[in-house]
Amino acid sequence: MAPSVVLVTGVSRFLGGHLAARLAANPAIERVLGVDTVPPPRDLLRRMGRAEFVRADIRNPLISKVISYASVDTVVHASLSANPGSAGGRTAMKEMNVIGTMQLLAACQKAPSVRRMVLKSTTAVYGSSSRDPAIFDESMTPKDLPSGGYAKDAAEIEGYLRGFARRRPDVSVTVLRFSNFIGPRIDTVFTRYFALPVVPTVLGYDARVQLLHEEDALAVLERAASEEVPGVFNVAADGVLLLSQAIRRAGRIPIPVPSSAVGPVSRVFRSARLVDFSPEQMRLLNFGRVVDNGRLRRQFGFTPRWTTMQAFDDYVRGRALRPVIPPAQVESLEQRMLAAARALR
Amino acid sequence: MSEARIIPLHADGDGHTPWHPNGQSNGGSRAAADTEPELGPDSEAAEPVPSPWEEAVTETLAFLRRRFAGDYAVDDFGFDADLTDNLLLPALRPLYQRWFRVETIGMKNVPDVGGALVVANHSGTLPLDALMTAVALHDDHPAQRHLRMLGADLMFRLPVAGTLARKQGSTLACMPDAERLMSAGELVGVWPEGFKGIGKPFRDRYKLQRFGRGGFVSAALRTGVPIVPCSIVGAEEIYPKIGDLKPLARLFGAPYFPVTPLFPLLGPLGLVPLPSKWYIEFGEPIRTDTIGATEADDPMTVFNLTDQVRETIQHTLYRLLSQRRNAFLG
């Protein structure tokens, strides 16, 4: 059953904007409304085609009017932000994430037309620590509740959404817990991190990194918006990369930083506007996080097309990241050493 | 056999002429005699048959290139088979073969394929017994199995050790990880005594401690994999723990701070383990698929099975000890 009027939040950013564009390309959908506080960049706006952009703040009760006037039946809440930098600081980000969601849910609860709710959440709600199992499934809860930042926002938002689902049992609620995105076009903390020529890592730790290709993320969001698949789903690619391995595949040079110096170093990177890593993302660099995507395959009926490694390689190719030391040079060095070894005997 | 390997290398290095008499007088072993006529004429040809030494260099360089390019696969638990086979196991092998002279008994009790749970006694202040069991199951088992060990959370919190443990195939000892590994057909190793076993004083050697809460048994029951009891003799003597500096342990957040006859006294030199002679015996596997997964929630079944495993290991330990004349000579 295709929806007739879809409202997408966070359309000025990659996922929201491209999702709106994909939905607008579907003739079965009558109207696509994109909401954000800032207009999307021009090329994204052009791509969005017949999707309408509504400049509104979801923290404002005005959103309620937008929903009821357009009789929106499907809401895709994709505006959760993990970057305090782009959102204008940690407080503003929290306000936008948590208060915005509360307002949006309040508006949806009042609107009888709403039948479907899709939330773009994050696997960060599982936390990341040494005491966690290696692989999380949807039923697990974190050992230490995220103390702050994006993970805490997401955990709170999921809580509010559960409350909403209780009060409106007629609405089908889909929670998509995405792992970190990667790909040639998307701009995230991770894509900036791996693009640094020397990549700071935490000394003595090598996190397992699970990623998701941007196209897979869009396909999952599109499917959740256009079909009824209620439930909580981990959305992540198959397989993992070790952080050190990923850095080597990108041809970067890792700089191990002692744990005690991680705080100051990340502050330097933040003030230099290179990479804006939040503390829970730094913890992710210590222990990593891997989730089980079995429910996504079986219940949701979606198999990611890219594995973590393929997605990462696609990102490296798409960004045309030049290895600091070219692999050809390494190979020729190997050949030279072999030749030397042969000459020795 | 090892001598036979060295001979062609020296002969090659020396040049081509004096190698015939050399090979015959030194070796006389079959391997040297076999390779000799082949290598002799070939060394003059354009494409020589690579010597073992050359192959080793090629392999090492290929390994280094793979590592440098990040061109290897890691499973979801962080197990890095490439690193384990080419770096970690070779690093442990001298300790296994020369220092502890480990002898394995009953390797046929470990299945070649499919999941199994190896349950062993824990001792020795540092978990060398776990590492040696992993080497044993890789080197002495016909199927060269990788042991996926379940470790305490303390280990994964440690900076370098935790990372290496994950790369070597260990994961946190918790029900979801254990079940996932066993149902994926992996060989899982568990040391249910935990810190009570590994950190017990020397006077309590070879006395099995409490076997946790039997979590390993319920995991095996749920997945229906056999339990292989494993008894390790020799690990108790590597660092005889005669004292425990509790305040220092608290300071480092460790469960104990051992005092051995050599350790704080000789400083880092005290970290060298005593060269005891080791025996690792794998006992008859205990089948759990006949009991049924529903019994995993029955505490009585779990306790009985836990006791059975514990008794088997304890009795095997006593038997091995009674056969042993000397802790260092075997």
Interface residues (C-beta under 8 A of the other chain):
Chain A: S130 R131 D132 P133 A134 I135 D137 M140 L203 G204 Y205 D206 R208 G239 V240 L241 L242 S244 Q245 A246 I247 R248 R249 S259 F287 G288 V290 M309 P327 V330 E331 E334 M337 L338 A341 R342 L344 R345
Chain B: D12 G13 S51 W53 E54 V57 T58 L61 A62 L64 R65 R67 F68 A69 G70 D71 Y72 A73 V74 D75 D76 F77 G78 D80 D153 F156 R157 L158 P159 V160 G162 T163 R166 K167 T171 L172 C174 P176 D177 R180
